[in-house]
């Protein structure tokens, strides 16, 4: 038992590390969770931004015009 009663083990089954202060996961699993979140949310946004930059302006304007006409 730790001297500090507020300490707790990482919530990942089988992990024996201590959870970071204010979190339920240890530093390793917390970093992995953050990396997965970046892959899941940020990378698609970066890819979309890259495609938008590579799309010529005339195509973008034509798409906007079609969307407004279909409205």
N, C-alpha and C positions, 0 to 999 in steps of 0.2 A: 504494500500500500504506500503511495507517495505521501510525503510529508504535507504537501498541499492538497487538501481534499477537493479542490476545484478542478484538478487535473483529471483528464479522462483519456481513454484509449481512442485511437482512430476508429471511425465508424465502419471502415471497410473490413469485411469478414476476413479473418486470418492475419490482419496487420497488427503488429505488436508495438508500433510506434505511438508516441503520445500525440494527441491532437494539438494543433496550434491554438494559442490563446484566442478565444472568441469564435472558434470554428469547430466543426465536428470531424475534420479530416487532418491527417498529418501533413507536413510540408510537401512530401512527395506526391501524395494523392491530390492535394489541393492544386499543385502546379499542373498535374495531368488533367484535372478537371478544367482548369483555366485554358489549357492548350486546346482541349476538345471544343470548348465554347468559341474560341477564336476561329478554329477550323470550320465550325458550324455556321457562324454568323458573319464574321468579318471577311473571310476569304471570298464568299459569293458576292459580297458588296464590292470588293476590290476587282473581281473579275468583271462585274457589270460596268463598273466605272471605266475599266480598260477597254471594254467593247464599245462603250459610248464615245470614248475618245477616238477610237479607230473608225467609227461610222462617219461617213461624210455628212456635212451639215444638210445638204439637199435631201438626203434620204431621211434624216431626222425630221425635217420640216414636212416632207411628204407624209410621213407617218402621223404627225400631229394633225395635218389637214384631214387625212382619212378618218382619224379618231373623232374629230370634231363633226365631220359629215355624218358619221354613223350614230352620232348621239341623238 
